[in-house]
Amino acid sequence: MSSGRRPLVAGNWKMHKTVAEARGFCEALAGMVDPAAPVDVAVCPPFTALQASAEALAGTAIAVYAQNVHEAASGAHTGEVSAAMLLDVGADGALVGHSERRAAGDTDAQVAARVRAGIDAGLIVVMCCGESLDTRRAGETEAWITRQVREGLAQATAADIDRLVIAYEPIWAIGTGETATPDQAQEACAIVRAVAGGVVDGQQLRVLYGGSVNPGNAAELMACPDVDGALVGGASLDPESFAAIVAAAA
C-alpha cells in the first residue's frame, strides 16, 4: 500500500441483513472503528437497509455505499434504483460491475454508463473487475482485466479521480475460501492501475483487492504496493471481523 493513497475498506453485505439487523451492525461497528485511523471505511447494505444504515452511522466517519446503481435518472426500469434515489436515502457511494451483477447480465457498456451516472450525481463509485478460474488457467487474466477496466472507464475522465475506486475481485476467490496470493493480488492490481492510468492519474487511483479477505490474510494482502484496501464479502457480515480488517488497513 502506498503511503500517498488513503486506504479504503468496504464491506459488501450482498443479500443479507434486515433493517433491524443492519442498524444493530452499524451501531456495533461504530464503536469498534477508531475514527482517527487513517483509513476510509464503508458498508454496502442491500437497498432496503441503506437508509437505516445511514441513520445509524450519522455523525461517524463510516460511509454507506449501495451495491449497484442504474445509469438512467428515471424511467421504466422495474426493480432498478437511480443515483438520485440513493442520495435521497443517505448513500455516499455505490458498487458497479460486481461479478455477481455481471453474471446476472450487466454489460461493460452498462458498467461504463453507471460509473458516469454515479460520479455525475456525486457518489463515490467502486468499479469491480476480475476473472474466472477458467480465464486464469487459460493465461488470459491480463487481457480480461485490461478489457474490463478499459471498457468500464469508457465514459470516465481524468477529473473523476476523486470519486473513482477500482476493486479487483478474482471470481474464483469470491466466497470460495480461496484467496489470491499476495503476489497474484499485486500483479492484478498493478495491471488495473496501469490500464486505468490511461484515463485517470494511476498513482492517485485507489485499487482494492476483494476475494475471501479475512482478518487472517488482510494485512499481508494490503501490504502489497498496489493494493490500497479491500472489498470484503463474507467477513464483513460480522462487525468484529470487519473491524479487524479495518484495523489491518490502518
Secondary structure, DSSP 8 states (H G I E B T S, - for coil): --TTS--EEEEE--S---HHHHHHHHHHHHTTS-TTSS-EEEEE--GGGHHHHHHHTTTSSEEEEES---SSSSSS-TT---HHHHHHTT--EEEES-HHHHHTT--HHHHHHHHHHHHHHT-EEEEEE---HHHHHTT-HHHHHHHHHHHHTTT--GGGGGGEEEEE--GGGSSSS----HHHHHHHHHHHHHHHTTTS-TTT-EEEEESS--TTTHHHHHTSTT--EEEESGGGSSHHHHHHHHHHH-
